[in-house]
Amino acid sequence: MSFSVSTVSSSILTSSSNFFNCRSNNPSSPLVLRFICRSQNVTKNELSFVLHDALDSSGNNKIHAREARENFCAEILGFTEIERQTSICINKRVDLARTALYIAAEDDSLVSHSSVPLPIDSFIQRLDDLSTGFGRTYRTSVRSSPEAFLENLDKYLYGHKGFRRATLSNVADSRALYLNSVLTHRSGSAAMLALIYSEILKMLRLSNLLSFDAEIYFPRDLDSLPRGFDKRKGKTSDLPHILTSQALLVEILRNLKHAFWPFQYDPTMTLFLRAARAARCTDESDIGEESGFERASAKAAQHRLERGVWTCVRLGDMRRALSACERLILLEHNVDEFRDYSILLYHCGFYEESMNYLKLYRSSRVTSSISEESSLRKETSDVLRDSESIAVENLMTRLNLILMDEGWTKPSAGKSSLGNFSEPW
């Protein structure tokens, strides 16, 4: 399975076996961000994902991780522009629950030593059992008013079955971020609870037990639970709280990216700036004086990577951070994913690939839409965006100097931070 994206300039370097093929359907446009998954050999203008190849080359066969990624790609291939903006309650082309389980299956294969893949069908059956269980428990009220129906569904899911939202202090716990773990432990992020809620609604609709248009109110605070409401009685103010299929998958992957980012200090900075600061690519005068804790955290993160320690409790996991970045790129979330992926590759010693993605980021910024730019600025202040721009230029300069060095060679699997399989315990 190969991963294909539309165009980068001809200066993009070619590399290993699983790729992005960068081509433009419009010769006048320097970049069109269109990602597709396909099973064929790519021969030129290739841009590789690093993670799986790096792990394989170190002697650790991650065939189940590759299979899960291919299945993830096969699912999101069903996304049309309309489907991306369709509510999770009425999505039909993409099986969101199965896609979320493919995400969990890939990460499980990356970090576990199991020789068998995650039993996805078993967890799909658990979701089906939740739906049939509601039908049996509230059989006499399924034909009641929409308000009573949804109230009973809330009681069933959050009361009878005991599902709850993970607290802020525990949201970084991986069990709250993977669908299989949430179905097992019944504590999860808002995105996971919304997904489970939507799957129950879909099954009830297929069973002709749901006779009205139900929608899910997705909370934007840190405590509330996703709850259903009658779409006919919805208000304009509810629109920002309706989760689309694309937004759900992005939310799941961004949660994973934040939880496993290897540089966890200073939450006031973006993930990219934290990693750039650890690499000494930021303008320190714009960020302020670095505390002793931050210096120690940066050095500790770098030391772990140099030793090949991928993960440490509450201090990130390079494997799963890279995996989240790669899948966000496939989802066409926004062009910043190229940049964030690039800085992680830099820390792993993959300088050539890091340069490729940084070039792609800079090219795509030129053609990013006004609406995308506006949405990015809502998430990040102008001061931080300026700091990020400086860090990008500094990183580009650093990479150019490294690649110009005639004595530089690509790291072998044994010397790469992804090739050393030492663990922190």
C-alpha positions as CSV (number, residue, x, y, z in Angstrom):
1,M,0.0,0.0,0.0
2,S,1.4,3.4,-1.0
3,F,0.3,6.8,0.2
4,S,0.0,9.4,-2.4
5,V,-0.3,13.2,-2.2
6,S,-0.5,15.7,-5.0
7,T,2.5,18.0,-5.7
8,V,5.7,19.2,-4.4
9,S,8.4,20.8,-6.7
10,S,10.8,18.5,-8.5
11,S,13.4,19.2,-5.9
12,I,11.7,16.8,-3.5
13,L,14.1,13.9,-2.9
14,T,13.1,10.3,-3.5
15,S,13.5,7.7,-0.8
16,S,12.3,4.3,0.6
17,S,9.4,2.0,-0.1
18,N,6.1,3.4,1.4
19,F,5.5,6.8,0.0
20,F,3.7,10.0,-0.8
21,N,3.7,10.6,-4.5
22,C,3.6,14.3,-5.1
23,R,1.9,15.4,-8.3
24,S,-0.3,18.3,-9.3
25,N,-3.4,18.1,-11.5
26,N,-3.0,21.8,-12.2
27,P,0.5,22.7,-13.6
28,S,0.0,26.3,-12.7
29,S,-0.5,25.5,-9.0
30,P,2.7,24.7,-7.1
31,L,0.8,22.4,-4.6
32,V,-2.5,20.8,-4.4
33,L,-3.2,19.0,-1.1
34,R,-5.0,15.8,-2.1
35,F,-4.1,12.6,-0.4
36,I,-5.0,9.2,-1.6
37,C,-4.1,5.6,-0.7
38,R,-3.3,3.2,-3.5
39,S,-1.6,-0.1,-4.1
40,Q,1.0,0.4,-6.8
41,N,4.7,1.2,-7.1
42,V,5.7,4.9,-7.1
43,T,8.7,5.7,-9.2
44,K,9.4,9.5,-8.9
45,N,8.8,12.6,-6.8
46,E,8.4,10.3,-3.8
47,L,8.2,11.4,-0.2
48,S,8.3,8.7,2.4
49,F,6.8,8.1,5.8
50,V,9.6,7.0,8.0
51,L,8.1,5.1,11.0
52,H,7.3,1.6,9.7
53,D,10.4,1.3,7.5
54,A,12.7,2.4,10.3
55,L,11.2,-0.1,12.7
56,D,11.4,-2.9,10.1
57,S,15.0,-2.1,9.2
58,S,16.0,-2.4,12.9
59,G,14.9,-6.1,12.8
60,N,11.5,-5.7,14.3
61,N,8.8,-6.7,11.9
62,K,5.7,-4.6,12.4
63,I,3.5,-6.3,9.9
64,H,0.4,-5.8,12.0
65,A,1.1,-2.1,12.2
66,R,1.4,-1.9,8.4
67,E,-1.9,-3.9,8.0
68,A,-3.7,-1.6,10.4
69,R,-2.4,1.5,8.5
70,E,-3.5,0.0,5.2
71,N,-7.0,-0.6,6.6
72,F,-7.1,2.9,8.0
73,C,-6.3,4.2,4.5
74,A,-8.9,2.0,2.9
75,E,-11.5,3.5,5.2
76,I,-10.7,7.1,4.7
77,L,-10.5,6.5,1.0
78,G,-14.3,6.6,1.3
79,F,-14.2,10.3,2.3
80,T,-15.8,12.6,-0.2
81,E,-15.7,16.3,0.4
82,I,-19.4,16.1,1.5
83,E,-18.8,13.0,3.7
84,R,-16.0,14.8,5.5
85,Q,-18.5,17.5,6.6
86,T,-21.2,15.0,7.4
87,S,-22.3,14.6,11.0
88,I,-21.0,11.4,12.8
89,C,-24.7,10.5,13.4
90,I,-25.5,10.1,9.7
91,N,-22.1,9.2,8.2
92,K,-22.5,6.1,5.9
93,R,-19.4,5.8,3.7
94,V,-16.7,5.5,6.4
95,D,-17.0,3.1,9.3
96,L,-15.8,5.5,12.0
97,A,-15.7,2.9,14.8
98,R,-13.7,0.5,12.7
99,T,-11.4,3.3,11.6
100,A,-10.8,4.3,15.3
101,L,-10.0,0.6,16.1
102,Y,-7.5,0.6,13.2
103,I,-5.8,3.5,14.9
104,A,-5.7,1.6,18.1
105,A,-4.5,-1.6,16.4
106,E,-1.5,0.2,14.7
107,D,-0.4,1.8,18.0
108,D,-0.9,-1.4,19.9
109,S,1.4,-3.2,17.4
110,L,4.0,-0.4,17.7
111,V,4.4,-0.6,21.4
112,S,3.5,-4.2,22.3
113,H,5.5,-7.4,21.8
114,S,2.4,-9.4,20.9
115,S,2.5,-11.6,17.8
116,V,-1.2,-11.3,17.2
117,P,-3.2,-8.2,16.0
118,L,-5.8,-6.4,18.1
119,P,-9.1,-8.3,17.8
120,I,-11.0,-5.6,16.1
121,D,-14.1,-7.7,15.3
122,S,-14.5,-8.5,19.1
123,F,-14.7,-4.8,19.9
124,I,-17.1,-4.1,17.1
125,Q,-19.3,-6.8,18.7
126,R,-19.1,-5.0,22.0
127,L,-20.5,-1.9,20.3
128,D,-23.3,-4.0,18.8
129,D,-24.0,-5.4,22.2
130,L,-24.4,-2.0,23.7
131,S,-27.0,-1.1,21.1
132,T,-29.0,-4.3,21.5
133,G,-28.7,-4.0,25.3
134,F,-30.4,-0.6,25.2
135,G,-33.2,-2.1,23.1
136,R,-33.8,-4.8,25.7
137,T,-33.5,-2.6,28.7
138,Y,-35.8,0.2,27.4
139,R,-38.0,-1.8,25.1
140,T,-41.2,-0.2,26.4
141,S,-39.9,3.4,25.8
142,V,-38.3,3.2,22.4
143,R,-41.5,4.6,20.9
144,S,-41.7,7.5,23.4
145,S,-41.0,11.1,22.7
146,P,-37.5,12.0,21.3
147,E,-36.7,13.8,24.6
148,A,-37.6,10.7,26.7
149,F,-35.8,8.4,24.3
150,L,-32.6,10.3,24.5
151,E,-32.9,10.8,28.2
152,N,-33.1,7.0,28.6
153,L,-30.1,6.6,26.3
154,D,-28.1,8.9,28.5
155,K,-29.2,6.9,31.6
156,Y,-28.3,3.7,29.9
157,L,-24.8,4.7,28.7
158,Y,-23.6,6.9,31.5
159,G,-25.6,5.3,34.3
160,H,-26.4,1.7,33.7
161,K,-23.2,1.0,31.7
162,G,-21.1,3.3,33.7
163,F,-19.3,5.2,30.9
164,R,-17.7,8.4,32.1
165,R,-15.4,11.1,30.8
166,A,-11.8,10.9,31.8
167,T,-10.7,13.7,34.1
168,L,-8.2,16.4,32.9
169,S,-5.5,14.8,35.0
170,N,-6.1,11.4,33.4
171,V,-6.9,12.4,29.8
172,A,-3.3,11.7,28.8
173,D,-3.8,8.1,30.0
174,S,-3.7,6.2,26.7
175,R,-6.7,4.1,27.9
176,A,-8.9,7.2,27.5
177,L,-7.7,7.7,23.9
178,Y,-8.2,4.3,22.3
179,L,-11.7,2.9,21.5
180,N,-10.8,-0.6,22.5
181,S,-9.6,0.5,26.0
182,V,-12.6,2.8,26.5
183,L,-15.0,-0.1,25.7
184,T,-13.1,-2.1,28.3
185,H,-12.5,0.4,31.1
186,R,-15.5,2.7,30.3
187,S,-13.6,5.9,30.8
188,G,-12.7,7.9,27.8
189,S,-12.2,11.3,26.1
190,A,-15.1,13.3,24.9
191,A,-14.3,12.2,21.3
192,M,-14.4,8.5,22.2
193,L,-17.7,8.9,24.1
194,A,-19.2,10.8,21.2
195,L,-18.1,8.0,18.9
196,I,-19.7,5.3,21.0
197,Y,-22.9,7.4,21.4
198,S,-23.1,7.8,17.6
199,E,-22.6,4.1,16.9
200,I,-25.5,3.3,19.3
201,L,-27.7,5.7,17.5
202,K,-26.8,4.3,14.1
203,M,-27.5,0.7,15.2
204,L,-30.8,1.8,16.7
205,R,-31.7,3.5,13.4
206,L,-30.8,0.4,11.4
207,S,-33.1,-1.6,13.8
208,N,-35.9,0.8,13.2
209,L,-35.9,1.7,16.9
210,L,-35.0,5.4,16.2
211,S,-37.7,7.3,14.3
212,F,-36.4,10.9,14.5
213,D,-33.3,12.8,13.5
214,A,-31.0,12.6,16.4
215,E,-27.8,14.7,16.7
216,I,-25.0,14.7,19.3
217,Y,-24.0,17.8,21.2
218,F,-20.2,17.6,21.5
219,P,-18.9,19.5,24.6
220,R,-16.1,21.9,24.2
221,D,-15.4,22.2,28.0
222,L,-13.4,19.8,30.1
223,D,-16.2,18.0,32.1
224,S,-19.4,17.7,30.2
225,L,-20.6,14.5,28.4
226,P,-21.7,14.1,24.8
227,R,-25.5,14.0,24.8
228,G,-28.1,13.5,22.1
229,F,-30.8,16.0,21.1
230,D,-33.7,16.2,18.6
231,K,-32.2,17.9,15.5
232,R,-35.6,19.5,14.7
233,K,-35.3,21.4,17.9
234,G,-31.7,22.4,17.5
235,K,-30.5,26.0,17.6
236,T,-27.9,27.8,15.6
237,S,-25.7,27.9,18.7
238,D,-25.6,24.1,18.6
239,L,-23.8,24.0,15.2
240,P,-20.2,24.4,16.6
241,H,-20.9,21.5,18.8
242,I,-21.9,19.1,16.0
243,L,-19.0,16.8,15.2
244,T,-18.4,15.9,11.6
245,S,-16.7,12.6,10.5
246,Q,-13.5,14.4,9.6
247,A,-13.5,16.4,12.8
248,L,-13.9,13.3,14.9
249,L,-10.9,11.5,13.5
250,V,-8.8,14.6,13.7
251,E,-9.8,15.0,17.3
252,I,-8.9,11.4,18.1
253,L,-5.5,11.8,16.4
254,R,-4.7,15.2,17.8
255,N,-5.4,13.9,21.3
256,L,-2.9,11.1,20.7
257,K,-0.4,13.5,19.2
258,H,-0.6,15.8,22.3
259,A,-0.5,12.9,24.7
260,F,2.6,11.3,23.2
261,W,4.5,14.3,22.1
262,P,8.1,13.8,23.4
263,F,8.4,17.3,24.7
264,Q,5.8,17.9,27.3
265,Y,7.0,21.0,29.1
266,D,5.4,24.5,28.9
267,P,1.8,23.9,27.7
268,T,1.6,27.6,26.7
269,M,3.7,26.8,23.7
270,T,2.6,24.8,20.6
271,L,3.9,21.3,20.2
272,F,6.2,22.4,17.4
273,L,7.7,25.2,19.5
274,R,8.4,22.8,22.3
275,A,10.3,20.5,20.0
276,A,12.0,23.4,18.2
277,R,13.1,24.9,21.5
278,A,14.6,21.6,22.5
279,A,16.5,21.7,19.2
280,R,17.6,25.3,19.9
281,C,15.8,26.5,16.8
282,T,13.7,29.2,18.5
283,D,14.3,32.9,19.2
284,E,14.6,32.8,22.9
285,S,13.9,36.5,23.2
286,D,10.4,36.0,22.0
287,I,9.6,33.2,24.4
288,G,11.2,34.5,27.6
289,E,13.7,33.1,30.0
290,E,14.0,29.3,30.1
291,S,13.4,27.8,33.5
292,G,15.7,25.1,35.0
293,F,12.8,22.7,34.7
294,E,12.3,23.3,31.0
295,R,16.1,22.9,30.3
296,A,16.1,19.7,32.3
297,S,12.9,18.4,30.5
298,A,14.4,19.2,27.1
299,K,17.7,17.5,27.9
300,A,15.9,14.5,29.4
301,A,13.7,14.1,26.2
302,Q,16.8,14.3,24.0
303,H,18.7,11.9,26.2
304,R,15.8,9.4,26.0
305,L,15.8,9.7,22.2
306,E,19.6,9.2,21.9
307,R,19.3,6.1,24.1
308,G,16.5,4.8,22.0
309,V,14.0,5.1,24.9
310,W,10.8,5.9,23.0
311,T,8.4,6.3,25.8
312,C,8.4,7.4,29.4
313,V,5.5,7.8,31.8
314,R,3.8,11.2,31.1
315,L,6.8,12.3,29.0
316,G,5.7,11.1,25.5
317,D,6.3,8.3,23.1
318,M,8.1,9.0,19.8
319,R,6.6,6.0,18.0
320,R,3.0,7.0,18.6
321,A,3.7,10.7,18.1
322,L,5.1,10.0,14.7
323,S,2.2,7.6,13.9
324,A,-0.4,10.3,14.8
325,C,1.4,12.8,12.7
326,E,1.5,10.5,9.7
327,R,-2.2,9.8,9.9
328,L,-3.1,13.4,10.4
329,I,-1.2,14.1,7.2
330,L,-3.3,11.4,5.4
331,L,-6.5,13.1,6.7
332,E,-5.5,16.4,5.2
333,H,-6.0,18.1,8.5
334,N,-3.9,21.2,7.9
335,V,-0.5,22.0,6.5
336,D,1.1,22.4,10.0
337,E,1.2,18.6,10.2
338,F,4.1,18.6,7.7
339,R,6.0,20.9,9.9
340,D,5.3,19.0,13.1
341,Y,6.3,15.8,11.5
342,S,9.5,17.4,10.2
343,I,10.7,18.5,13.6
344,L,10.2,15.0,15.0
345,L,12.2,13.5,12.1
346,Y,14.9,16.0,12.9
347,H,15.1,14.8,16.5
348,C,15.2,11.2,15.3
349,G,18.2,11.9,13.0
350,F,16.3,11.6,9.7
351,Y,17.6,14.9,8.4
352,E,16.9,14.3,4.7
353,E,13.3,13.3,5.3
354,S,12.9,16.2,7.7
355,M,14.0,18.6,5.0
356,N,11.6,17.1,2.5
357,Y,8.6,17.6,4.8
358,L,9.8,21.1,5.8
359,K,9.9,22.0,2.1
360,L,6.5,20.6,1.6
361,Y,5.2,22.7,4.5
362,R,6.7,25.9,3.1
363,S,5.3,25.2,-0.4
364,S,1.9,24.4,0.9
365,R,1.7,27.5,3.1
366,V,1.8,29.6,0.0
367,T,-1.3,27.9,-1.4
368,S,-3.3,27.3,1.8
369,S,-6.7,28.7,1.7
370,I,-7.8,31.9,3.5
371,S,-10.4,29.9,5.5
372,E,-7.7,27.5,6.7
373,E,-5.4,30.3,7.6
374,S,-8.2,31.9,9.6
375,S,-8.9,28.7,11.5
376,L,-5.2,28.2,12.3
377,R,-5.0,31.7,13.8
378,K,-8.0,31.0,16.0
379,E,-6.0,28.2,17.6
380,T,-2.7,30.0,17.8
381,S,-1.9,33.6,18.7
382,D,0.0,35.9,16.3
383,V,3.0,35.9,18.7
384,L,3.3,32.2,18.6
385,R,2.8,32.0,14.9
386,D,5.6,34.5,14.4
387,S,7.8,32.4,16.8
388,E,7.0,29.3,14.7
389,S,8.0,31.1,11.5
390,I,11.3,32.0,13.0
391,A,11.8,28.4,14.2
392,V,11.0,27.0,10.8
393,E,13.6,29.2,9.1
394,N,16.2,28.3,11.7
395,L,15.4,24.6,11.3
396,M,15.7,24.9,7.5
397,T,19.1,26.6,7.9
398,R,20.2,23.9,10.3
399,L,19.1,21.1,8.0
400,N,20.8,22.7,5.0
401,L,24.1,22.9,6.9
402,I,23.8,19.3,8.0
403,L,23.1,18.0,4.4
404,M,25.8,20.1,2.9
405,D,28.4,18.4,5.1
406,E,30.2,15.9,2.9
407,G,30.9,13.7,5.9
408,W,27.3,13.3,6.8
409,T,25.6,10.0,6.3
410,K,22.1,8.7,7.0
411,P,21.9,7.1,10.4
412,S,21.8,3.3,10.4
413,A,18.9,1.6,12.1
414,G,21.1,0.8,15.1
415,K,22.1,4.4,15.6
416,S,18.7,5.9,14.9
417,S,16.6,6.7,17.9
418,L,13.9,4.5,16.3
419,G,16.3,1.6,15.9
420,N,17.2,1.1,19.5
421,F,14.7,-1.0,21.3
422,S,15.6,-0.3,24.9
423,E,12.6,0.3,27.1
424,P,12.3,2.6,30.2
425,W,11.3,-0.1,32.6
